């Protein structure tokens, strides 16, 4: 018996990976899924040489190392006005070299044809190509508004290969109506692989979401989401997501991102939070309309560890202390966090994009840049974090092109930070 043992180890963060390779047959019995998990802990940029060495250690490590090295290969296709030349060229490439279909893991589709009938009947290359990309993990589909009429969820599903479509984990849809978007997700539910759903620029639909009067049949496939992002037409989208006909389930949801929160969107959002109360760990809000956040019972979210709120760029005519200014939007958080006695947050992040905003320090009509400004609401906000929750880290992220304003923000913020909040941190970028 060959006593020669070759070993290779890689230390990355807290991981210690050791491969003992006595011969090819011994390591060949290790499942490829296990090897992919092990090599997935390595960074394809910082540990590129280490992954190459792993590929050279044994032949059976080569497939897993290749997928770790090239797992983020993206394929972007744009439908041109004269025809889908891009996807047809890639089809010809796959016909000559079929093994190339194993490498792309991210597919971006920008669909902008002048006639959907032309796309569906003449673009046979789409289902041919997509059905062969079985290692896809993410798919981004962007539909331009001027060309959205006439596309149904079933047509899009057929276009992307139908039952032969890859079992993707992440799906991003942009520019679709909420009804058709969830219809498309329903077709993908049979694959039982979708874990992350991102809906951006969702368009309103005239059809109302079904009322919660009956339960779906047990045989209907469901999708247990881990990540859910909604931005645009939030009320209608969340209503469809929590309707009786929806295939989505949120009992294992870990990250939720909501944009443009309104009073009408609070009831369906509350249903999502109720379903995810035992699993949600990260909650993100975007948009200025945040005054309704005080109505939520955050203390029921037992595993919530991170809350982030993004204050978008404000126009040059809106002042800092106006109803849409950053100073006023923190007040609802104060009242909400004071009632969250059960929260044990690890981090609360506030992202502010001042841009060209006018920030008065003495009056709303006159402002001298040399005067700077003071965070009048940060004291109450910080006190609410300390008394209402046990927050370990309070993080402020500032996006601003004016260095002088940024300096004033940092100075006033640092003057309010003390040992009660733990290790507060600042993340500033321009």
N, C-alpha and C positions, 0 to 999 in steps of 0.2 A: 504494500500500500504506500502510495506516495505521501510522505510526511511533510512535504513542502507546503507551507501555508503563506500565501500572500495576503497582506492586509493593507487596507487604506482607510484613513480616518479623516474626517473633516469636522472642525469645530466651528459652528456658526451660531452666534447668540448663546442660547442655553442648550443647544442641541449638540450631541456628540454622536456622530455617525461612524460606525465601524463595519467594514465588510471583511469577513474571513472567506477567502476563496481557495479551498483546497484543490478543487478541480471544477471543470465546467458542469458536471452532472449534479454536484452538490448544490450549487447556487441556482441551478436551473429549476429546482423544485419550488423556489420561492415565487409566489404569485406576482404577476406584473403590477397588480393593484397595490400590493405592499411596497414594492420598489418605487412606484410613482409617489406614494405618500412620503417615503423616506427622502427621496431626492427633491420632492417639492418643498422641503424646508430650506433648500439652498437658493440663493438669489442668482438669477441668470446673468446679472451684470457683475456683481462683486465677486461671485464664486464661479465665474465662467470657466476658469482653468480647472477648478476642482471638478466640475461636471464633466469636462473633457477627460480628465483622468479616470473618473468613474466609468465612462463609456469605454475606455481602453482596458479596464481591469478584467472584465469578462464580457463575453458576447451577449449573454442574457441581460446585462445591464444597459446595453446599447439602446434598445427602444425606449426605456424609461428615461435615460439621460437625454436622448434626443427630444423627447416631449418636454422635459424640464428646460432644456436650452431654448427651444423654439415654441413654447406654449402660448406666446402672445402674438403670433403671426396674424396680421389683419389683412383682409381682402375687401377692398372698397370697389363697388360697382356703381356706375352712374348711367342711367338710361338716357341716351342721347336722342335728340329730335329726329335724327335720320334712322334710328333703330338702336337696338341694344348691342352695339358693337363690342363694348367692353366684356360683357358676359359671354358673347360668342367667341371672342378670342380666347378666353379662359377655357371654354369648352373644348376648343381645338387643342389646347395645351394638355388638358386632362386625357383626351383621346390618345395622344402620343405618349404621355407619361402618367398613367393612372395612379402611381404611387404618390404623386404630389398632392392628391386629395387628402392625405393623412396629416398634413402639416397645419393648414389654417385652423385657428381656434376662434377667430373673431371675424364676423361677416357684417359689413356695413352696406346697406342697400338704400340708395337715394332714388326713389321712384318718381319720375316727373314726365310721363308720356303725355302726349296731347290727346290720346284716345286709349281708354283702358281696354277696349276690344282688341285693338292692335297689339297691346302688350300681352293679353291673355292668349291670343290665338297664334300670334307670330313669334312670340318669345319662348319657344320650347326649350331654349338653353337654360332658363332659370331652374325649372324642376330637374333637368338633367344634371346640372352642376351641384345644386344645393343638396340633392338626395345622396350625392357621393361624398359630401363633407361630413362624415359621421363623427369626426372628432371636434366638431364645433361646440364651444362652450357658451358663446355669446352671439346674439344677433341684434343689430340695430337697424330698424326700418324707419325711414323718414319719407313722408308723403307730403308733397307741397300742396298748399291749400287750394290753389287754383285748379288742381287736377284731382281733387279728392272725390268728386261726384262720380258715382257709378261703381265704386269699389266696395265689395262686400267682404265680410270676413271669410266666407267660403271660397270666394275667388282668390283672395290672398293666400289662403291655406293651400289651394291647388297650385298656385303659382310657385310656392316654396317647396313643392314636392309631395304634398298631401301626407299620406300615411308613411311615406318613405323619408319624410323630413328628419333631420338630425335631432337627437335628444339634447336640446340645449338647456343650460342651467340659468342663463340670464337673457331676458328679452327686454328690449327698449323700443317703444313705439312712439313716434312723433307725428302729429298732424292728423290723427285719426279721430273719428267720432267715438264717444265712449261706448255706445252700443256695439259698434263693429269691433272695437278694440277688445272688449270682453268676449265677443263671439269668437274672435281669432284665438284668444287664450283658451277658450273652451275646447276648440279643436285640438290644441296642443296638450290638453289635460290628459288625453289618452296615453301620452308618452311617459307620464309620471316622472318627469325629470326637472321641470321648471321650479326654481327656488327663488329667483329674483325677478321682479317685474317693475319696470320704470315706464311711466306714462307721462310724456312731456307734450306741452302744447295741445292738450286734449280739446277737441271741438265739441260744442254743445250738440245734442241730438233732440229732435222733437219727440221722440218716443220716451215715455216715462218709464222709470225702472219699476219692475214688478213689486207689489207690496209684499211685506213679510206676513203673508197669511197662510202659507203652506210650506212644507219642507221638500227639498228635492229628493228624487228617488235614490235609494242606497246604491243602485248600480251605476249611477252617473259618476264618472271619474272626477276626482277633486285634485286641487293643487294646494299643497301646504307651502306657503311662501315663507321665506326667511327674511327677505328684504322687499320693501314696497315703497316706491317713490311716486308721488302724484303732484303734478304742477300744471295748472290750467283747468278751468271748469271743475274745481275740486268737488263742489256739491253734487253735481250730476255723476261724476266719476265714482265717488265714494258710495253714492246711492246704488249704483250698479254693482259695485264690489261687494256690498253687504245685502244685496237683494236675494230673494228666494231662488232665483235661477242662476245665481253666481256659482261658479265652480271653485272660487277661492276660499281658502280657510286660513285663519290667522292665529291658530292656537300655538304655532311654533314660530311666530314672527319675532324677529330679533331687532330689526332696524326699520323705522318708519320715518319718512320724509314727506312733509306736507307744505305746499306753497299756496299763498293767497287764501288764507283762512277767513271765512265769513261766518255770520251768524247761522245761515242756512246749512252750512257744512258741519256744524257742531254735532247734531244728532247722529249722522252716519259715522263721523269720526269717533264719537263716544262708543259706538258699537264695535268698532275695530279695536279700540283700547280695551274694552271689556273682554273681548275674545283673546287678546294678547297679554292679559295682565300677568300671567305666570311665565312669560318668555321674553317680553320686550326689554332690551337693554339699552337701546339708543333711540332718542326721539329728536327729530330735527324739524324746525319751523323756518319758513322763508316768507318774506313779504311784510309790508307795513301793517296790515290789518290783523293785529294780535290782541286786541282788547278783549276778545272772547276766550282767551286762554285761561282766565281766572275761573271759568265755570267747570273746568275739568278736575276730577279727583285723581291727582297724580300719586297719592299715597297708596292707591290700590295696585300700582305697578310695582310689584315686589322686587323685581330684579333690575329695575331701571338704574343705570349707572351714569349715563351721559345725556345731557340736554344741551342742544345748541340752537341758537336763534340768529338768523342772518338779517340784518337791516340793510336793504338794498340801497343802491345809489340814489340820492335825492337830488332833485333839480336845483339849479342855482337860485331860483326864486323862493325856495322853501327854507325857512330858517331852522336853527337847531331846536328851538323851543316851540315850534309850530306843532299842530296836532299830528303831523306826519313825521316829526323830528325824532331822533333817537332818544331824547330825554323823556318823552311821554310814553314810549312803547315799553319801557322797563317797569312802569307802574303796575300793569296787569301781572307781570311775573312776581312782583312783590307780594300781592295778595294771594296768588296761587301757591307760592312757595311757603308762605307763613302757615298755610293749612296742611302742608305736606310733611307732617311729623314723622311719617313712616319712611320717608325717602332717605337713602344712603348714597348720595351721588358721589362719584369719583371725580367728575369734571362737569363744569357748566361753562359753555363757550358762547360768547357774544361776538359776532362779526359785524363790524361797522364799515360801511363804504361811504366816506364823506365826499370824496370827489371834489366838486366845485361848490359844495354847500356853503351857505352863509351862516356863520356861527356867531351871533351877537353875544356880548358879555354884559352890556349895560341896558340896551333897549332893543326892540325889534326893528327899529328904523335906522339906527346908526350902529356901525360896527367898524372898529379899527383893528386891523390884523395884529397890531402890536399888543393889544389888550389880552388876546387869548380868550379862554373861556374856562369854566369850571363845571365839573360833572355834578350838578345839583342833585341828581337822582341816584347816583352811585352809592351814596351813603345808605339810603333806605334799601337799595337793592342788595348791597353787601350784608346789611344787618339781617335782611330776610333770609339770605342764604345761611347765615350763621345760626340764627335762632330756629328757623323752620326746618332746615335739613342739616345733615352732617356732610357738607361738601368738602372734599379734600383739595380741590384745585379749581380756581376761578381764572379762566383764560379769556383774554381780550385780543381779538384779531382786528387790525386796522388796515384798510386798503385806502390809501390816500397818496396823491401825487404832490401834495403840499407839505414839504418837510417841516415848515414852521408850525403848521397846525398839528402835525403828528407829534412834534416835540412837546407841545402844550398838553396834548392828550395824555402822553406818557407821564408827564410831570404830575398832572392832577390825579391820574389813576394811581401812581405809586404813592402819593401822599395819603390815599385812602386804604391801601393794602396794609394789613397788620397780621400778627401771628394767629388771629382767630380764624382766618380762612385757610390756614395751612400753607402749602407751597404754591402760591399764586404765580402764574406765568404770563408772559406777554409774547404774542406772535405778531409781528408787524411786517407787512410786505407792501411794496409799492407797485 
